Amino acid sequence: MCLGIPGKVVEINDFVAKVDVGGSRKDASLILLDDVKEGDYVIVHAGFAIQKVDEKEALKTLELVDEIISGGRFL
């Protein structure tokens, strides 16, 4: 199973965004999305930004992921 994780776009060069995900920066292709700007939050899956999300929802999701990882609640 693969998860799409939200991250904040911190830099854009052509169709590649540098996305901050919990302090780690990863490259993500923007080829699937229109109108992404620095500061936007996107769901990153398999190296692609696949959906824009609002900041509140992105931060809530990241908090839950952190809680799962920190709390050892994997099935």
C-alpha positions as MATLAB code, in Angstrom:
seq = 'MCLGIPGKVVEINDFVAKVDVGGSRKDASLILLDDVKEGDYVIVHAGFAIQKVDEKEALKTLELVDEIISGGRFL';
ca = [
       0.000    0.000    0.000;
       1.240    3.479   -0.851;
       0.228    6.706    0.835;
      -0.043   10.177   -0.617;
       1.414   12.668    1.853;
       0.718   16.420    1.906;
       3.630   18.801    1.599;
       4.206   22.527    1.186;
       5.585   23.770   -2.124;
       8.672   25.827   -1.294;
      10.188   26.229   -4.760;
       9.124   25.699   -8.373;
      11.424   25.184  -11.360;
       9.515   24.557  -14.597;
       7.319   21.517  -13.847;
       9.199   20.342  -10.752;
       8.390   21.522   -7.245;
      10.558   21.260   -4.160;
       8.060   20.092   -1.529;
       8.634   20.190    2.227;
       7.147   17.122    3.905;
       7.695   17.176    7.642;
      11.071   18.889    7.315;
      12.336   16.737    4.441;
      12.441   18.265    0.999;
      11.535   16.149   -2.003;
      11.123   16.848   -5.697;
       7.637   16.343   -7.118;
       6.495   16.640  -10.709;
       3.765   19.221  -11.308;
       2.854   17.831  -14.729;
      -0.557   16.607  -13.457;
      -1.691   19.892  -11.883;
      -2.443   23.416  -13.025;
      -1.974   26.632  -11.105;
       0.335   25.456   -8.299;
       2.218   28.269   -6.567;
       4.885   28.451   -3.883;
       3.161   28.179   -0.509;
       0.452   25.809   -1.773;
       0.009   22.384   -0.217;
      -0.151   19.357   -2.484;
      -0.567   15.616   -2.033;
       2.602   13.873   -3.243;
       2.421   10.278   -4.429;
       5.132    8.340   -6.274;
       7.021   11.532   -7.131;
       4.005   13.410   -8.502;
       1.897   16.185   -7.012;
      -1.557   14.718   -7.596;
      -3.892   17.149   -5.809;
      -3.905   20.558   -4.178;
      -5.215   20.680   -0.591;
      -5.906   23.556    1.747;
      -3.386   24.316    4.461;
      -5.685   23.429    7.365;
      -6.407   19.941    5.985;
      -2.731   19.358    5.095;
      -1.531   20.280    8.584;
      -4.214   18.115   10.195;
      -3.152   15.139    8.047;
       0.540   15.661    8.834;
      -0.284   15.809   12.541;
      -2.157   12.503   12.324;
       0.674   10.840   10.385;
       3.157   12.055   12.997;
       0.940   10.706   15.776;
       0.725    7.288   14.104;
       4.482    7.084   13.545;
       5.390    8.395   16.995;
       2.776    6.322   18.778;
       3.689    3.065   17.074;
       0.097    2.475   15.987;
       0.816    0.588   12.775;
      -1.376   -2.451   12.161;
];
